[in-house]
Amino acid sequence: IIEKNNAVGYLTLNRPERYNSLTIQMSEEIVDALKQWKDDDQVKVIVIQAAGKAFCTGQEISPELFSHMPIDLGEVIEKYTYPIIELVVNTPKVFICAVNGVAAGAGASLALLCDMTIAAKSAGFTQIFSKIGLVPDCGATWYLPRMIGFAKAKALMLTAEKITADEAERLGMLYKVVEDEQLQQEVITLAEHMATQATLSYGLIKQALLASLQNDLTTQLALERDLQRQAGQSEDFMEAARAFLMKDTPNFKGR
């Protein structure tokens, strides 16, 4: 389900009867929506959420996958899942993930990819791959060790242990845990507030943080300088300075 409201794009995974597992068609539709919103100036923030009792249980194991033998799951994720990852990571807009239930496999990886993840208290996370003889994918082996440490990430991947939302927050996997009945309103309030702010800076911050995972300090300082130069020449910063000096409320345009 694709909706826009108050400068926020809402993408709702809508296969509740299959726990929102990802089909090839579903992945293609997600990519199409995100591509449109990437270039849509009327969308400042993007929310990924899900209908039903689960968030997403990863790639669906369906007859479609077995139409050609041997199965090339590498080709499946390269063609249909990696484009989603590329868009979430490189689109210069904030992605907020609302996890309403279990997030497993690629579903758990998607929650890691988003810029801010809010989970309902009843939600759970599992890198379930080892239970079905597979390898964590969709960036999980890169993101999770950097978020929670190598030893803990390795254990969670090898055991496929399911952890609670509270434990995921304690480990640093997500931004916040809220009561189940508060999740939707919490996400809407956050997303709509962020959409009114100096959104140009969001993309620059994402760029700086992603680069920091590989840069040495000297290289990162140079990148910060270049990005700050760009931000300092933006209309948003000029508006923030005007509002500060005039003791007024800024009216940001995202440029």
N, C-alpha and C positions, 0 to 999 in steps of 0.2 A: 504494500500500500504506500503510495507516494503522495505526500501532502506538503503544502507550504503555508505557513502562518506567521505573521509578525517577523519576517526576515529569517525564519528558521525552516529548514527543510527536514521533514520527518520521513524516514524510511523504515517501514515496519515489516519485518519478516512475517509472512502470513501463511504458514503451513502448520498450524497448531496441532493438527491431527498426526503429523509426522515429526513433532518436536522441532519444527523449523529447520530440519536438516536440509542441506544445500543440494539442489539438483543443478544440472548444467543450465537449464532454462532460467532458474532462479538467479544463478550467478551472473548470467548475461544481462538479466533485467536490472540487477544491482549496479553493474558496471554502467549501463545506459543511463540510469538515474544520476549516478555520481558524476559522470561526464557532463551531463547537462548542468548540474548544480555548480560544478567547478568554474564554469564560465558565466554563471548567472549572478549578476551584481545585486539582485534582489534577495539572494540567499547568503546570509552572513555566517550562519552556524548550521551544522548538520547533526541530526540526532539519528542514531541507529538503535532501534528497539524491536520488540517482538510481541506477537499476539499469543495468547494462550498461557500455559503453565511453564513452558521452557523458553530459554533464549535461543539457543541453537546447539544442535548435537553434531555439527560438522557435516562432512560430505556424506550424502545418502548412499548407502550400499544398495544399488538397485540393478535390475536386469540390464538396464542401459549401459552400465559400466562393463558388463560381461559380454557385450555384443561382439567384441574382438578379443581373441586370445593369442598370446598372453596379454593380460591386462597391463596397460601402461599408465599407472597412477601418476607418474611423473608428468606425463603429457597432460593429464586431466588438470592437475594443479597449475601447470605452467600456462595452459590456455584459458582456464576459467576462474582460477582463484587468485593467481598472481596479479592480474589487472585490478582486482579489488584492493589488494595490499598497496599497489603502487598509487592508486588514487587516494586512499586514506592517508598514506604517509606524505605524499607530495602535494596534495591540494592545499593551498595556503588559507585554509579555513579550519576552524575548530570542529573536531568530531567528538560528540558526546555519546557514550554508549550506555544504554539503560539495560541492565541485566536483571530480568524479572524472575528467572528460574535457573535451571541447570545450563551451564555453558561448557560444552565438552568438545574435545578435538579442535577442529578448525573454528568452532564457535568460541572456545576459550581463547584461541589465538586472536580472533577478531576483537575481543574485549581488550587484549593486551595492546593491540595496534592503535586503538582510538586514543585521542589526546587526554580525555577525561572519562573515567568509567565510574558510574554510580550503580550500586547493586542493592537489590532488595535483600532484607535480612535472611530470607529463606533461600536465596540463590546459592548455587554451589559451582565449583570449578574443578575440572579434571582434564589432565593431559592423557586421554584414554587410549592413545595409540598402541602402547605396548600390549594392551589386553587383546587387541585384534591383529597383532603381528606387524604393526606398522611403525613408522618413525614420525615424531612430531614435525609439523610443517607449518606453512603460512607465517614463517618468521619466529615461531615459538622458541626454537633453539638459540636464536640470537637475542630476542627480547627478554625472555624469562630469566636467564642467568644474570643479566645486567640489572634486572629489577630486584631480585631477591637473593642473589648470590649463587655461585656455581654449585655448591654442595646440595643446597635445598632444591634447586631447579632440577638437578640430575636425579635426585631421589623421587621427586614428584613425577618425573617422566618415566623412570624405570618401574615404579610401583603403580602408576596410574591412579594414585590415591585421590579421592575426592575431598576437597577442602571447603569449608564454609565461607560465606561472604565475610564474616568477621575475621577469620584467619587470613583470607586473601588481603584484607585491608591492613592487618597487622604486619604482614610480610612486605607490603608496599606494592601490591599488584594493582590496586585500584584507588580511586580518589576518596570514595565515601560509601558508607553503608547506611541505609535508611529503612524504616519500617515499611513493610510491603505496601500498605495502603497509601504511603506517602511518596512512593517512587515516581509516579507519573507527574504529580504536581511539582516535585523537587526538580525533575529534569526540565520541565517546561519553564519554570521560574528561572533556572540557571541559564538555559539556552536563550531565552528572550532577553535577559539582562545582558548577556555577553554580546548579543547581536546589536545592541545599542552602543557598544564601546568602540574603541579605536581598533577596528578589526584588521586593518592593514598590518599592524604589529604582530598579529597572531601567526601569520605566515612566516614572518621573519624570525620569530621565536622558535617555531617548529624547525626552520632551516638551521638555526644555530645549534639547537639541542641535538638534532640528528647528526650533524657534523662533529659535535663534541665527543661522540662515542668512538671516533677514530682519530681525531686531530690531537697533536701535541699542544702544549700550552701556547707556544709562540704562534702556531698556525691559528689556534682558536682566537687568540687576542686580535690577530689581523682580521679574522672574519667578523668578530664583534665590532671592530672599528668600521668596517665597510658597511655592515648592516645598520649600524647606528647612524652613519652618514646618510644612508637612504631613508631611514625613519625620520631623522631630523629635518629632512626636506619635504616631508609629507604634509598634506593639508590637515590630517588628523593632529599632528603635533602642533601645528600653528594654531589650530582651533583650541587645543588643550591649553596652550600658553595664553591665548586671548581670554579664555574662560577663567583661568587662574588669576590673571591680572585684574580682570573686571569683576571677580567674585560672582561669576555667572555659571550656568550649567552648560557644559560643552555639547555641541551638536555634531557628532562625528559622521563622516561620510564614507569611511573605509577606503580612503585614498590619500 
